[in-house]
Amino acid sequence: MVLRGINDVLRSGKGRAEQAIQIAELIRQAGSYRWVGLYTVTQREIAAIGWSGPGAPGHPRFPVTQGLSGAAVAGRRAVVVNDVTADPRYLTAFASTLSEAIVPVVDPGTGIVVGTLDVEGAERDAFTDADRQALERCAAALTGLF
């Protein structure tokens, strides 16, 4: 259902920022997550292009080497932290965030990380393995956005 929604938004012909906002909202509602953001990744930085939830990100752009997002980009795989207060890599975006999952969006043709899907929860242990797998499927469907 969410993947079909993502594909529909990507085919809508709307601008990238509007698509990113709509997709973030789809994912946030589907998983009952508190906040979802989509970020573009370049060689130097990670920058927000759209989000859904209570407010703009505390770090709308930051060096590609920083945070949990930087770890996901460097490792080219999902990083799930169910207690961000115990992880020094966490860049505080919202004081109420206790769990975060970052999933890289990898261009299938080049293998380069072109974006990230950032999902945050207001409680510890917000993400299960099933959440990670579902978010990885969403990230795989997002390559057309980047």
Summary of the structure (lengths in Angstrom):
residues: 146
radius of gyration: 13.7
end to end distance: 21.5
largest distance: 41.9
contacts: 488
relative contact order: 0.19
helix: 36%
strand: 26%
